[in-house]
Amino acid sequence: MEVALTLPLVPDVELIAARAVQVMGRSLGMTDGELESVTVATVEACLNAMEHGGQTCFFVRVNTHREDGGPSLEVEIEDHGVGFDPQAPPRTSPSRILGCVAKRGWGLTLIRELMDEVDVRSRPGKTVVRMVKHVGGA
């Protein structure tokens, strides 16, 4: 099964992608913990695409797979921004959020911690973040 979304850059649009992930993940029998990990990673990737994508929209594809290794959920987030070096260390910067100083730039690190597989392909004009979560740690 696949869900493909073209999402405009409007507030809270990442929640649409998160909902698609939850529905598809439930269809595979994911636990609440697995769903939470995929949802947080998806929201982080969407926020990165919204912030750095440089266009009026970005793209989300959610696929379910049932293979010999067991079921898995694959999420791809694509934007058409300036691109970046995915191997570079995080560029953190202080940011004021609700009056507090918060560190920014840790989204990709968080995504890698939450997901079983992460592949980032980036060049000027196109970045694709592909994330996979295996059901039951398969």
Residue, then its C-alpha position, 0 to 999 in steps of 0.5 A: m500500500e502507498v500514500a502519496l501526498t503533496l503538502p503546501l507550506v502552511p502551519d501544522v501541515e506536518l500533522i497530515a503526514a503524521r496521521a498518514v504514518q499512523v494509519m499505515g503503521r496500524s495496518l501493519g500492526m505496529t506497537d504504540g512505541e513504534l508508531e511514536s518513533v515513526t511519527v516523531a521522525t516524520v514530523e522532524a523530516c517534514l519540518n526540515a523540508m518546510e524550513h529548508g525546502g525553498q519551494t511552496c510544497f514538499f512531498v511525502r510517500v508512505n509505503t508498507h512492505r511485507e517481506d521475508g524479514g517481516p513487515s516494515l513502514e517506509v516514509e520518504i520526504e522530498d523537497h526541492g531546496v538548496g541541498f546539504d551534506p548529510q554526512a556533515p555534523p549537525r549545525t546547531s544554533p541557539s533559537r528562542i522558543l517560547g522565551c527559552v533558548a533551545k538548540r536547533g539542528w538536531g533533527l537528522t540525528l534524532i531521525r537516525e536514532l528513532m528509525d531502523e534505516v535512514d538514507v539521505r540523498s541531497r543535491p542542489g534542487k532535491t533532497v530525499v530523506r528515506m526512513v524505514k521502521h521494521v515492525g517488531g524490530a524485524 
